[in-house]
């Protein structure tokens, strides 16, 4: 059979092969897994620290959203169309109908509210009137959100401007 020297070499080879397999399939993948989990843990800790810093801002935004959603649910029972309500609100602000045009821009379904988009164009207004209109739309009784505002100075008189507002009229989602 085998001599004692051959048996020792065979046993040492088997032990070496077992150690190589052990390191290849268990130890090295385990170490890399621990390292990747450590990196993921550090990244999660950094994100958590950033969220803690943003907490006051998030609570302020949550209060604003809750207020807006209150207006959305309160206005949901109205029988008037959103276009007529928006037109009436702009006219109540004191803008003549000849200076205002409103066009529908489509609808978008969201998680908490549906949004009907409108393009509101107001011509020949002052900067103060534009700011007051934006303030009235954002904080007024209608459930609207001003998505964008494009203000251009008029070519004939730089004291006046033409404003194009992208407005989202919000309605609660039906679940």
Protein Blocks (a to p, Z undefined) as FASTA:
>chain_A
ZZfklmmmmmmmmmmmmmmmmmmmmmmmmmmmmmmmmmmmmmmmmmmmmmmmmmmmmmmm
mmmmmmmmmmmmmmmmpcbdfklmmmmmmmmnopafklpccddebjaddfkbccdddddd
dehiafklmmmmmmmmmmmmbdcddfbdcddddfklmkbccddddddddddddZZ
